Amino acid sequence: MALTKSRLRIKRGIRNKISGTAERPRISVFKSNTKIYAQIIDDEKGHTLVSASSAELGAEKNTSVELSKEVGKKLAEKAVASGISSVVFDRNGYIYHGKVKALADGAREGGLKF
């Protein structure tokens, strides 16, 4: 995976400060050129608890801000169903703007607290 140097530096700084626990797991966001993915991870066990992506929602080619918000809502719906209500948000080195912000807003609307 080719990360830009600046994004890798930012990502490492974020991950040094936050970690997901069983009580408060971590939401990790990944954007490709065409899709957006989100996972809720328990870092202590190293397990992915819940995941959602634009591919699951039947996205064609490009992910829009509206579709990112739907991914966030879908992730929150799955998380609440599995008993997760409070999380830590890991933007994974991306700027908190546009699609990443829309995903976070959708997750908040779905009932997650962070």
C-alpha positions in Angstrom: 0.0 0.0 0.0 1.5 3.2 -1.1 1.0 6.0 1.5 2.3 9.4 1.0 4.9 10.4 3.5 2.8 13.1 5.1 -0.3 10.9 5.5 1.9 8.1 7.0 3.4 10.5 9.5 -0.1 11.8 10.5 -1.4 8.2 10.7 1.4 7.2 13.1 0.8 10.2 15.3 -2.9 9.4 15.5 -2.3 5.7 16.3 0.2 6.6 19.1 -2.6 8.5 20.8 -5.6 6.3 20.4 -6.4 2.6 20.7 -9.6 0.6 20.7 -10.6 -1.4 23.8 -13.4 -3.8 24.4 -15.5 -1.0 26.1 -14.6 1.6 23.5 -13.4 0.1 20.2 -11.9 2.1 17.3 -13.5 3.1 14.0 -10.9 2.9 11.3 -11.6 4.5 7.9 -10.0 3.6 4.6 -10.6 5.4 1.3 -9.6 3.9 -2.1 -10.0 5.7 -5.4 -13.5 4.3 -5.8 -14.7 3.0 -2.4 -14.8 3.8 1.3 -14.5 1.3 4.0 -15.0 1.5 7.8 -14.2 -1.1 10.5 -14.8 -1.2 14.3 -11.8 -2.8 15.8 -10.9 -4.0 19.3 -7.1 -3.4 19.4 -6.5 -5.4 22.6 -7.7 -8.6 20.9 -6.8 -7.6 17.4 -10.3 -8.4 16.1 -12.6 -6.6 13.7 -16.0 -6.4 15.4 -18.1 -4.8 12.7 -17.4 -3.5 9.1 -19.2 -1.7 6.4 -18.2 -0.4 3.0 -19.6 1.3 -0.1 -19.2 -2.0 -2.0 -21.8 -3.6 0.4 -24.3 -0.8 -0.5 -24.0 -1.6 -4.2 -21.9 1.5 -5.2 -21.0 1.5 -8.8 -17.7 3.3 -9.4 -17.1 6.4 -7.3 -18.1 7.1 -3.8 -19.9 10.3 -3.1 -20.3 12.2 0.2 -23.9 11.0 0.4 -22.8 7.4 0.0 -20.1 7.8 2.6 -22.8 9.1 5.0 -24.9 5.9 4.3 -21.8 3.7 5.0 -21.5 5.5 8.4 -25.2 4.8 9.1 -24.9 1.2 8.1 -21.8 0.8 10.3 -23.6 2.3 13.3 -26.7 0.1 12.7 -24.5 -3.0 12.8 -22.6 -1.7 15.8 -25.7 -0.9 17.9 -27.1 -4.4 17.0 -23.9 -6.0 18.3 -24.0 -3.9 21.6 -21.5 -1.2 20.7 -22.5 2.4 21.6 -19.3 4.3 22.3 -16.2 4.3 20.0 -13.0 6.2 19.2 -12.7 7.7 15.7 -9.5 7.0 13.7 -9.4 9.0 10.5 -6.3 7.0 9.4 -4.3 10.1 8.4 -7.0 11.5 6.1 -8.2 15.1 6.5 -11.4 15.3 8.5 -13.3 16.7 5.6 -15.6 15.6 2.8 -16.2 11.8 2.7 -14.4 11.1 6.1 -16.5 13.7 7.8 -19.7 12.5 6.2 -19.0 8.9 7.3 -18.5 10.2 10.9 -21.7 12.2 10.8 -23.6 9.2 9.5 -22.2 7.0 12.3 -23.3 9.7 14.9 -26.8 9.9 13.3 -26.9 6.1 13.5 -26.4 6.2 17.3 -22.7 5.9 17.9 -21.1 8.3 20.4 -17.6 9.7 19.8 
